[in-house]
Amino acid sequence: MGSINVRNNKLYLDFRFKGVRCREMTTLEDKAANRIRATAVLKRIEAEIQLNQFKYSHHFPNSKNAQKFDAYMPTGEGGVCAGPKYDLVREFVEQWLLERKAEWRPSQLRTIEDILALYVLPRFGDVVLNDAAERYDFTSPWKSIKTLPVNRKPVHPFT
């Protein structure tokens, strides 16, 4: 969740995009009406981020971060971010690690990187990706297959 802060009597937006903390200065002075406007803009930005439709340069065309993120994300039709396209598990894992690094302690990160390097990537690194189907609007062929029923005995713990 982002926030509105003040520096030199000007409002700036503070939010996270792709695991990176972004702070963008506005030309609005610190007044109640301007805070309401900035809050509305921040809510719109966060909604677009959630929907994977956020285009950094659309909101902040003169920002250094705009160039960085635009180089990172290809655009789809109409200038809306299409999201990164991955064909292999290896490509997805690399991007996933970049997005999640900030959430983990260094020891956790080393453990996860070791597990991926020793077990996952050697076996599945060159396999076509199917597990991130929900994340990138890819319809999985396994979606319509139902699991088999499992016969279970009823449990009566108090008898």
Secondary structure, 3 states (H helix, E strand, C coil): CCEEEEECCEEEEEEEECCEEEEEEEEEECCHHHHHHHHHHHHHHHHHHHCCCCCHHHHCCCCHHHHHHHHHCCECHHHCECCCCCCEHHHHHHHHHHHHHHHCCHHHHHHHHHHHHHHHHHHHCCCECCCCCCCCCCCCCCCCCCCCCCCCCCCCCCC
